[in-house]
Amino acid sequence: MSNIRTKLLRPVSGKRYWLLLGCLVVFFAVIYFGQALRVIAPWDPSDMIIQGRSLAQGHGFQYYDANNERIGPYFNSTGFVIHAPGDPQPYNVFPPGLGLIVAAWYKLGVTLDQVYLIAPLCGVLGLLGIAYVGYALNGCIASLAAVLLLGVSQTYVQYATSIWSDGPSVSLLLIGLAVYYRAFQTKRPVWAALSGLLLGLFILLRYANIVYVLLILGHAAVFSQGRERWTLIGWLLPGIMAGSGYLLFYQWQSYGGPFTNAYQAWGKPFWDSGPLFSLSYLIFKTPAPWNDYTLNFILEAFWLEMRLWVLVCLASLLINRHSSLKLLVALILLVTILIYGTSMFTTRRLPSERYLLPALGAAYLLTADVVSRLWYHAKWPSLRLGLGAAVLITSLAGLLQQLPALYDEYTGITQYVSSVKEMSQSLPVNSVVLAYGGSSTFILYGDVSALNYRRLEAADHGERIRKVTQAVQDLLSRGQSVYLFKDEEVWFNLIYPELEQSFILKAVSAPLPLFEVTQQQDGHSTYRVAHINRR
């Protein structure tokens, strides 16, 4: 037993370090690729994939639907609601970063069924990034601990197995930070230029990412010396400016002005009741419809993610405070909480825990720093063995507890997408589906035109109904089949009775609630009970 323990606790360096790191990365790669959601989830992910596919097909960043030119700008996915001046085709409300990645993925010959691989691939690359930053903080043990702690993190696992922009975003942050610090250490322009390119792409994924890039530039300006400072910044800036410049061009092309983002251009339907970001949200509730305490949510989600590791993370701030890298990591943690603690969209009603990903990467780096110092300063091998076992057991226990819930969630999404595909295949050619949240899935997997009745630009509900009614009449007069999909209970309950006054709504036998919309023959409305025969 003593001999085994001695072998286990030999110094971790050189080949032994690379072997352990390789085993960890392979282990997580198997988890991420094996558990990955193989279809695209509704809402934001689908919108970004549609954007990338449109770009790869030569339509640009617009969502193209011929019905928008013939009938009106109503036919689009949930996130395509912005229109450039004089352009009938809508643009996405999200930055173009993931769309560009998806378009490049398509150009490599990847099909829609393989796009999901972007998520686990980025998840593995993010672990390689944090491995280097952890090593730079305090050697091999800090590197391995950072990989282990982040790799089993509930939020990280979720976005390393399901494609959203947040997974590639945090991965680019970690890789960009690693390459930047390599440039900072070696003073070699090639590393600085590569870091700049990575950070430039990073900016295109989320608007708030510019703040992290400014922190890195600030670190270069403060902690570099003399001529080396300007060499480092000079090679960083071209890539960063290319990303920033492209974002400004995209906003000008999409929303009519280089400094006008999607939310400013849209301004509807609810954030006219309050600003998107406000320091008041740190203390008071956000306006309707969320009506939530954003800072409370951030801190609660942070605690639920890290538990007692929070105390270890805070202890790290008291150790080795002269480290400029540790200061940069700590600022990333603080800034993340401040940014998203002041955002109207940080709420329990949305998947807002994903905003914590940069903070979690930073927090686990600080935690790994303390773990490594305890390891190196332990006087007895038993203490090292106990510390390693504690990190390993608590981490893997959390992962094993999470995977069944993740499997159930992904099974539900997969069944939903399968049902939409089945229904779409049975619809007549050139059919149009009226839907809200389901519009993105019908477009992506059903390859049908979807009228997003919820996102119509209208002064009130009455105007919205008039626009929908007119659009349906135009479609039916052209001989196109129209269906109403029940996906969002509240909005469906608002639109169903109104449409029933002008059309016949007939329940269709389908896996999901679907109604055929037809013209009334006698001019009188007919009430039909919506019983769906599920297979």
Salt bridges, closest charged atoms under 4 A:
ASP44 OD2 - ARG354 NH2 3.67
ASP166 OD2 - ARG206 NH1 3.19
ASP166 OD1 - ARG354 NH1 2.76
ASP292 OD1 - ARG348 NH1 2.92
GLU300 OE1 - ARG348 NH2 2.57
ASP369 OD2 - LYS326 NZ 2.51
ASP369 OD1 - ARG373 NE 3.10
GLU422 OE2 - ARG535 NH1 2.22
GLU463 OE2 - LYS467 NZ 3.65
GLU489 OE2 - LYS486 NZ 3.59
